[in-house]
Amino acid sequence: MNQYLYIALVILCVDLLTTNTNALPGDLVEPHDKPYIEQYQSEKLDFLTFGDWGWEGIEPGQIYKNQSKVAMAMRDWAESYDSDFIINTGDNFYISYDEDHEGVKSVNDPKWNRIWNGIYKGRLAEIVWYSVVGNHDWYGNVTAQVDYSLNYDERFFLPSTYYVRESYFGSKITKVAWIHIDTNIFYYEPLDPDKVNMLPQLKRFGWNTIKAIEDKLKWIEDRLIEQQNSTWIFVVGHHPLVAACAKKYYMGRLRLLFEKYRVDAYFAGHEHNLAIETAKDGQPVTYFLSGAGSKTFVGCNESDWGTPVGTLGFLHTILTEDKFTYEFIDSTTALDPKIVYTGSLTPRP
């Protein structure tokens, strides 16, 4: 194991062990204020971003499942670039066949081994997955995913549904802030069928009110204020803010916060494709959509770039002190993945 990865994992384990693992279910989903600290000795951070990976079905005529195609390509990329971690944008476990269930039922659900440990091998099984939850995770037992992270395998990193990380790397000790959020309460109107499906759990935690939404927005703003001394600031959520998707319910409020506090980029999934809205005059944030981990369909209208229906894949990023270089990888053909879009960013002013 590389020295910098070892150091990072040791610090993560210490943080996790000091977390209250005897919390009530509601405490498991409430925001965690204290940042988790990671130290890397490398002069760069290399990471993969993808989501909506937890569908294990197979389509007619396929040899490899969609999920396996992306996993094989990601493994090749992670091993070629010695990737440091994965940014997981949620929808970790779907219903995949008759008599299956959404999400997971418990920390002992067979899906943990069948859909996660059983699919993502090699380097993907060695590095930490910094995770958020999606709507399909809420349809199941969302607190079981947090409990699994805290008590069974910290590599599936989900100490709460809202948490903050600080990554430090390089000889100049560059600081990167990561704010991981649960966007489910921001995306769906009260009578939206998806919201209705989540309602029993949302009510259980008191998240079914406008006050709860405003409280979470305030938490996000407070964390952004605290992290203004960071060279880079990134936010990770499940639901996208690319173009037309930003018009959903309270999602526009997130964009206002990100632009006000000079966030460099926001990473999301949910829409099952690859897409981007690039930073430009009057809109300083780059919005990434990487939700093609196992399913595909039409994504957000009016994006600056996006893949057609049927394209599976992920996002690869190399981050240095002064540059963020990214490439979208089409892994629809399992054994022949292709770079289909590239670009770069500079740090927040």
N, C-alpha and C positions, 0 to 999 in steps of 0.2 A: 504494500500500500504506500502511495506517495506520502512524503512527510507532511505536505501542506494539507492533504485530505485527512490524514490521521489527526492532526492538531484540530482541524475543524470539527471532526466527529467527536473528539474528546470533549470539546467545549459544549457541543450540542447535547451530549449525553448528560453532562453536569447540569445544564439548564433544565433538561427534562426531568432529571431525578429530583430537582428542587421544586418542581411544579406540584401543586396539590392534586394528587391522583385519587384522592378520596372525595372529590367534589361531587356535588349533586349534579344530575344531568343538565340542568339549566346553566350551571357554572361552566360546563364544558364548552358551551357554544358562545358564551359571552366574551367580549373582547379581552385580550390579554395585553396589558399596557407595557410591560417590561420587555425591551428588545432582546432578542436572542442574538448572541455575538458569535461571529465566525472569523477566524484568522487564516489567511492563505499566504504562503510564502512565494507563490508564483507571481510573475509580473502581469498576469492576465487572469481573467475568469472566463471559462468556457462552459456554456450551458445549452441545453435543449429545452424547448417549450412546446408542449402539446396538451390536448385535452380531448374529452369525449371518447376515451379509449376503451371504456369498459363494456363494450358490446362484443360478445363472443360468438355471435351467429356466423353462419357461412351462407353466401349467396349462391344461387344456381350456377353450376359450371365452374366454380372456383376450386382450385387446389389448396390454396392457402386462404385462411380467414383474413378479413381486412385487418383485424387487430394484429395478427402475426406478420403481415406484410410491413406495417409501420414499425413494429418491434424489431424486425430484422434489419431494416434500413437504419433505425436509430442506433442499434447496437454497433453497426459498422462505423457510423459517424462518431459515436461516443468513444470507441476504441481507437479510431484514427486520430482524434483530436485530444484524447485523454480528458474528456469532459469532467467537470467538477460536480455538477448537479443537474437536476431536472426541475423545471418549473411546470407544475401540473395544474392546468386550468379547470379541472373538475369534470363532473359526470363520470365518476370513477367506476360505477357499477350500474349497469342497466338490467332490465328484464330482457332476456335473450331468446326465450323459447317458452312454449306452453308449460304452465305450472312453475315457471321461474318467478322470482320476485324482484322488485325494484330495489336498488341500493343493496345494503347488507342488513341482515337481521341482528347480528351480534359480532363480537370479536372472534367467535369460533365459526363464523359462516364459511363454508367450503370455498366461496368465491375468492377469499383472500389468496388461497394457494392456486386455485384454478385460473383466475383471471389476472392476478398480479404476479405473484412469485413464479407461477408456472409458465408465463409468457415472456417476461422481460429478463433476459439472461446476460451473461458476460458483464461488461462494464455497467450496464443498466441495473444489475443486481447488487452493485457495490456502492453506488453513489446515492446521496439523499434525494428524495422526491419532495420538494417544497410544495405543499398541496393546498387547494381550496376545494370547497364543495359546490356541486351544481344542483339543479332542481331534481334530477333523478336520485341523487344522494339523499335529498330531503324526503323523497317519497318513501324511503326506507328508514332505517334507524341511524340518523345522522350522528348521534352521540357515540355510537359504536365505532365510527371511524376515528373520532378523537380519542376515545378510550384505547383503541388499538395502537395508535401512535404513542400514547403516553405510557402504556403498560406492556406492549407486546413487541413492537418493532418501530423504533424511533426513525428508521430510514424512511418510513411513510410519515413525513413530518407534518403533523396537523394538531398542534397543541391547543388550538381553539379555532373557531371559524373566523376570527379576526386576530391577527398577530403581526408583529413587526420584527424584522431581522436587520442586523447591521453586518455587512461583509467588509472586511479590511484586507487589502492585498497590496503586494508590490513593495519595493524599497521605499517609496514615498508614503506608504500606508494610506492608500486611496480609500475613502469611505464610500460605500454604496448602501443606501437605505432601500429596504423592500417592505412595502405595506400590503399584506395579504388580507383580502376582504371577502365577505359573503354578500353577493349582489342580489340574492333571491328576493329580498324584501324591496329592492329598488326597481325591479324589472317588470313585475306583474301587477296589472290593475286588480282591484279587489275581487271582481267577478270573473277574472280570467280562469279558465279550467285548471291551468297549472297551479295557480294560487290556491284554488279550492282544494286541490289534491294535497297541498302542503299544509293546509289550514290546521288540521289537528295538532301537528307538531308546533307550528307557529304560535298557536294559542297556548300550548303547554309552556312555552318560554316567554309569553307576553310580547311576541314579536308581530302581532296582528293589528297594530295601531299606528297611526301617524306619528305619535310621540316616539314609538320605537324606531321608526325610520329617521326622525330628526335626531334622536340620540346617537344613532350609528353614524350619521353624517357629521355630527359634532365630534365624535371619536376620531373619524378619519381626518377632519380638519386639524384637530389637536396634534395628531401624530405628524402630519405634514409640517406644521409649525415647528415641532420639536426637531425635525430632520433637515432644517434649512441649511445646516452647515455641511451637508453631504455633497460630494462631487457629483454623484448620480442619485436620482430618486426614481424608483420604479414602483408601480402598483400592479397587483395581480388580482383578478377576479374571474368569475365564471362567465358573466354575460358581457357581450361586446359593446364597445362605444364607437365602432367604425360607422361613419356616415349615418344612414337612416336608422340604424339600430340604437343610436344615442337618443332617439325621440321617445323611447319606451318609458312610461310612467315617471319615475324619479331619476332615471339615468342621466338626464341632462344636468342635474345638480352635481353629479360626480365630475362631469366635464368642466364645469365652472370652477370647482375646487382644484382640479388638476392643473388647469391653466393659470389660475391665480397663484398657486404655489410652485409653479415651474417644474412640474413633473416631467421627466424625460420621456417616459413611455409607459403605456398601460398594456398589459397582456391579458387576453381572454380567450374563451372558446365558445361553447354553446351552439353557435351556427357552425354546421359541420363542413367547413371548408377552410381555405387559407386566404387571408386578405389583409389589407393594410390601408390606413389613412395616414398619410405622411404629414410631418410637421411643416408648417408654412407660415407666412406672415399672417398675424391675427389668430393663429391656431398653433401654438408652440409645442404641442404634445404629439408624439407618434403613437397611433393606436394599432396594435397588432391583434390579429385574429388567427388563432391556431387551434382549430377544433375538429381536425380531420383524422383523429386517431383510430377510428374504427367505423365511422359512418360518414356519408356525404349527402349534402343537398344544397340548394341555393342559399347563399349567405346574405350579407347586408347590402342593400341597394346603394349605389352611388359611391362605392369605395374607390380609392385611387387605383387599386389593383386587386384582383381576386381570381381564384381558380374556378374552372367550370365544374359542374356537378360530376361526381365520379372520381375526383382527385383526392387521394389520401396523402397524408404527409405531416410535416412538423417544421419547426423553426429552429435554426442553429445560430448562436450568437457568440462572438468573441469580444470581450470587454477589456479595454486597457484604461489607463488613467485618462487619456484624452480622446479615445475613439471607441465607438460601439459599431461593430460590423456584423451584419446579419445576412442570412440566406434562407429562403424557403426551399424545402426539399420535397419534391413530388416522389412519393414512394408507392404509387399505385401498382407499379410493376415491382414486385418484391425484390428481385435480384438485380434490378437496374434502376436505382433511384437517381433522380436528376435534380440539379439546382435550377429553379425556375424563376427566381426573382432575388435580387440582392440590393443592398444599400448600406448606408452608414449614418451615424449620428455623432454629434459632438456634445460635450457636457453642457448642462444647464448654465445659463449666463449668471 
